[in-house]
Amino acid sequence: PMIFKEWYRYVYQIFEEAGADNVIWVWNPNGESFPDFRWNHTMMYYPGDEYVDVVGLTAYNTGTYYAATGEKWQTFDELYDWLYRDYVNRFSQPLMITEFASSNTGGDKTQWVDNMFRSFRKYPGIKVAIWWDGADKDAYGNIARSYYIDEPKSVLDVFRKHLRDTWKFNSLG
């Protein structure tokens, strides 16, 4: 954590010295620490308020591909409720979900996304959310966690529906 913080501040200083005033500094820790030791806790990596414009939240519904190791299907609220409450109390900066997604394995991904959109109103401090479109592979090169936005196609349909409805709602003023 000490090396990370020093490196973050070092890069920040380079931008400052160059006079770059069109930069937004986002600090983006993962929702869980790996390995889960006190020295590796997320907050140990925080570079300081003066170096952070936006605080990121990151958590994934990894599904159950690795259920034997304790991995389980989690709802959006199970992933973000505690994280949001913690960050709202810790930070004054705007919040964003810097990366998130749901796997296909272990539950209904389409329903997960639909519930995710319905949950967003509970988290008014989150100003932006970015879906990570990709996959994790196992040791044999097989897709272990598919996070693709169009797999299944019904997930993309749910995104379209909710984004269209949200745009209409927000456009009303």
NUSEDREN-43060 format. One record per residue (C-alpha): x, y, z. Coordinates in Angstrom, 1 decimal. Example, Ala and Ser with C-alpha at 12.3 -4.5 7.8 and 13.67 -1.06 7.14 Angstrom:
c1 = 12.3&c2 = -4.5&c3 = 7.8
c1 = 13.7&c2 = -1.1&c3 = 7.1
***
This chain:
c1 = 0.0&c2 = 0.0&c3 = 0.0
c1 = 2.8&c2 = 2.5&c3 = 0.8
c1 = 4.4&c2 = 2.0&c3 = -2.7
c1 = 1.0&c2 = 2.4&c3 = -4.4
c1 = 0.2&c2 = 5.6&c3 = -2.5
c1 = 3.7&c2 = 7.0&c3 = -3.3
c1 = 3.4&c2 = 6.1&c3 = -7.0
c1 = -0.1&c2 = 7.6&c3 = -7.2
c1 = 1.1&c2 = 10.9&c3 = -5.7
c1 = 4.2&c2 = 10.8&c3 = -7.9
c1 = 2.1&c2 = 10.6&c3 = -11.1
c1 = -0.2&c2 = 13.2&c3 = -9.7
c1 = 2.7&c2 = 15.6&c3 = -9.2
c1 = 3.9&c2 = 15.0&c3 = -12.8
c1 = 0.5&c2 = 16.2&c3 = -14.0
c1 = 0.6&c2 = 19.2&c3 = -11.6
c1 = 4.0&c2 = 20.3&c3 = -12.7
c1 = 2.9&c2 = 20.0&c3 = -16.4
c1 = 0.0&c2 = 22.3&c3 = -15.6
c1 = -2.6&c2 = 19.7&c3 = -16.7
c1 = -5.8&c2 = 21.1&c3 = -15.3
c1 = -8.2&c2 = 19.1&c3 = -17.4
c1 = -7.6&c2 = 15.8&c3 = -15.5
c1 = -10.1&c2 = 14.0&c3 = -13.2
c1 = -8.4&c2 = 11.8&c3 = -10.6
c1 = -10.4&c2 = 8.6&c3 = -9.9
c1 = -9.3&c2 = 6.3&c3 = -7.0
c1 = -10.7&c2 = 2.9&c3 = -7.8
c1 = -10.2&c2 = 0.1&c3 = -5.3
c1 = -11.9&c2 = -3.3&c3 = -5.6
c1 = -14.8&c2 = -3.9&c3 = -3.2
c1 = -12.9&c2 = -6.8&c3 = -1.6
c1 = -9.3&c2 = -7.1&c3 = -0.7
c1 = -7.3&c2 = -10.0&c3 = -2.1
c1 = -5.6&c2 = -11.3&c3 = 0.0
c1 = -7.9&c2 = -10.4&c3 = 2.9
c1 = -5.3&c2 = -9.2&c3 = 5.4
c1 = -5.4&c2 = -6.0&c3 = 7.4
c1 = -2.3&c2 = -4.6&c3 = 5.7
c1 = -4.1&c2 = -5.0&c3 = 2.4
c1 = -7.3&c2 = -3.4&c3 = 3.3
c1 = -8.7&c2 = -1.0&c3 = 0.7
c1 = -8.3&c2 = 2.1&c3 = 2.8
c1 = -4.6&c2 = 1.4&c3 = 3.2
c1 = -4.3&c2 = 2.4&c3 = -0.5
c1 = -6.1&c2 = 5.7&c3 = -0.3
c1 = -3.7&c2 = 8.5&c3 = -1.4
c1 = -5.5&c2 = 11.3&c3 = 0.4
c1 = -8.4&c2 = 13.7&c3 = -0.3
c1 = -6.2&c2 = 16.2&c3 = -2.1
c1 = -5.3&c2 = 13.6&c3 = -4.7
c1 = -8.8&c2 = 12.2&c3 = -5.5
c1 = -11.6&c2 = 13.9&c3 = -7.4
c1 = -13.9&c2 = 10.9&c3 = -7.7
c1 = -14.1&c2 = 7.8&c3 = -5.6
c1 = -14.8&c2 = 4.5&c3 = -7.5
c1 = -16.6&c2 = 1.5&c3 = -6.4
c1 = -15.9&c2 = -1.9&c3 = -8.0
c1 = -17.7&c2 = -5.2&c3 = -7.3
c1 = -18.7&c2 = -8.1&c3 = -9.5
c1 = -21.3&c2 = -10.8&c3 = -9.3
c1 = -18.8&c2 = -13.5&c3 = -10.2
c1 = -21.4&c2 = -16.2&c3 = -10.2
c1 = -20.8&c2 = -19.8&c3 = -9.1
c1 = -18.2&c2 = -21.2&c3 = -11.6
c1 = -15.8&c2 = -21.5&c3 = -8.6
c1 = -18.5&c2 = -22.5&c3 = -6.1
c1 = -16.1&c2 = -25.0&c3 = -4.5
c1 = -13.9&c2 = -22.1&c3 = -3.3
c1 = -16.9&c2 = -20.3&c3 = -1.8
c1 = -17.9&c2 = -18.2&c3 = -4.8
c1 = -21.6&c2 = -17.5&c3 = -4.8
c1 = -24.3&c2 = -15.6&c3 = -6.8
c1 = -24.8&c2 = -12.1&c3 = -5.4
c1 = -27.4&c2 = -9.5&c3 = -6.1
c1 = -26.4&c2 = -5.9&c3 = -7.0
c1 = -27.6&c2 = -4.8&c3 = -3.5
c1 = -25.6&c2 = -7.5&c3 = -1.8
c1 = -22.5&c2 = -6.2&c3 = -3.6
c1 = -23.1&c2 = -2.4&c3 = -3.3
c1 = -25.3&c2 = -1.7&c3 = -0.3
c1 = -22.5&c2 = -2.0&c3 = 2.3
c1 = -19.9&c2 = -0.5&c3 = 0.0
c1 = -22.0&c2 = 2.5&c3 = -0.8
c1 = -22.9&c2 = 3.2&c3 = 2.8
c1 = -19.3&c2 = 2.9&c3 = 3.8
c1 = -18.1&c2 = 5.2&c3 = 1.1
c1 = -20.8&c2 = 7.8&c3 = 1.6
c1 = -19.6&c2 = 8.1&c3 = 5.2
c1 = -15.9&c2 = 8.2&c3 = 4.4
c1 = -15.7&c2 = 10.5&c3 = 1.4
c1 = -17.1&c2 = 13.8&c3 = 0.3
c1 = -16.1&c2 = 13.3&c3 = -3.4
c1 = -18.6&c2 = 12.2&c3 = -6.0
c1 = -18.9&c2 = 8.4&c3 = -6.4
c1 = -19.0&c2 = 6.3&c3 = -9.5
c1 = -19.1&c2 = 2.6&c3 = -10.2
c1 = -15.8&c2 = 2.3&c3 = -12.1
c1 = -16.5&c2 = -1.3&c3 = -13.2
c1 = -19.1&c2 = -3.9&c3 = -12.6
c1 = -20.9&c2 = -6.8&c3 = -14.2
c1 = -22.7&c2 = -10.1&c3 = -13.6
c1 = -21.6&c2 = -13.5&c3 = -14.7
c1 = -24.0&c2 = -15.9&c3 = -16.4
c1 = -23.2&c2 = -18.9&c3 = -14.1
c1 = -25.3&c2 = -19.5&c3 = -11.1
c1 = -28.4&c2 = -17.4&c3 = -11.7
c1 = -30.5&c2 = -15.3&c3 = -14.0
c1 = -28.2&c2 = -12.6&c3 = -15.4
c1 = -31.1&c2 = -10.9&c3 = -17.2
c1 = -33.1&c2 = -10.6&c3 = -13.9
c1 = -29.9&c2 = -9.5&c3 = -12.1
c1 = -29.5&c2 = -6.5&c3 = -14.6
c1 = -33.2&c2 = -5.7&c3 = -14.3
c1 = -32.9&c2 = -5.6&c3 = -10.5
c1 = -29.7&c2 = -3.6&c3 = -10.7
c1 = -31.5&c2 = -0.8&c3 = -12.6
c1 = -34.3&c2 = -0.8&c3 = -10.1
c1 = -31.8&c2 = -0.5&c3 = -7.3
c1 = -29.9&c2 = 2.5&c3 = -8.6
c1 = -32.4&c2 = 5.0&c3 = -7.1
c1 = -31.3&c2 = 3.8&c3 = -3.6
c1 = -27.8&c2 = 5.1&c3 = -4.3
c1 = -28.1&c2 = 8.8&c3 = -5.3
c1 = -24.4&c2 = 9.5&c3 = -4.7
c1 = -23.4&c2 = 7.3&c3 = -7.6
c1 = -23.2&c2 = 9.5&c3 = -10.6
c1 = -21.8&c2 = 7.1&c3 = -13.2
c1 = -21.7&c2 = 3.3&c3 = -13.7
c1 = -19.5&c2 = 1.5&c3 = -16.2
c1 = -20.3&c2 = -2.1&c3 = -17.2
c1 = -17.2&c2 = -4.2&c3 = -17.8
c1 = -17.8&c2 = -6.2&c3 = -21.0
c1 = -15.5&c2 = -9.2&c3 = -21.1
c1 = -14.8&c2 = -12.6&c3 = -19.6
c1 = -12.6&c2 = -14.3&c3 = -17.1
c1 = -11.0&c2 = -17.6&c3 = -18.2
c1 = -10.1&c2 = -20.6&c3 = -16.1
c1 = -6.7&c2 = -22.4&c3 = -16.1
c1 = -7.6&c2 = -24.3&c3 = -19.2
c1 = -8.7&c2 = -21.3&c3 = -21.3
c1 = -12.4&c2 = -21.9&c3 = -20.9
c1 = -14.7&c2 = -19.0&c3 = -20.1
c1 = -15.3&c2 = -19.2&c3 = -16.4
c1 = -17.2&c2 = -15.9&c3 = -16.0
c1 = -19.0&c2 = -14.4&c3 = -19.0
c1 = -19.6&c2 = -10.7&c3 = -18.3
c1 = -20.6&c2 = -9.8&c3 = -21.9
c1 = -23.4&c2 = -7.3&c3 = -22.1
c1 = -25.1&c2 = -9.2&c3 = -24.9
c1 = -24.9&c2 = -12.6&c3 = -23.5
c1 = -27.7&c2 = -13.6&c3 = -23.3
c1 = -29.3&c2 = -11.1&c3 = -25.8
c1 = -32.0&c2 = -10.4&c3 = -23.3
c1 = -29.5&c2 = -8.6&c3 = -21.1
c1 = -28.9&c2 = -6.0&c3 = -23.8
c1 = -32.7&c2 = -5.7&c3 = -24.2
c1 = -33.0&c2 = -4.9&c3 = -20.5
c1 = -30.2&c2 = -2.3&c3 = -20.8
c1 = -32.0&c2 = -0.7&c3 = -23.7
c1 = -35.4&c2 = -0.6&c3 = -21.9
c1 = -34.1&c2 = 0.9&c3 = -18.7
c1 = -31.8&c2 = 3.4&c3 = -20.3
c1 = -34.6&c2 = 4.6&c3 = -22.6
c1 = -37.0&c2 = 4.9&c3 = -19.6
c1 = -34.3&c2 = 6.6&c3 = -17.5
c1 = -33.6&c2 = 9.1&c3 = -20.3
c1 = -37.3&c2 = 10.0&c3 = -20.6
c1 = -37.6&c2 = 10.3&c3 = -16.8
c1 = -34.5&c2 = 12.5&c3 = -16.4
c1 = -35.4&c2 = 14.6&c3 = -19.5
c1 = -38.7&c2 = 15.7&c3 = -17.8
c1 = -36.7&c2 = 18.0&c3 = -15.4
***
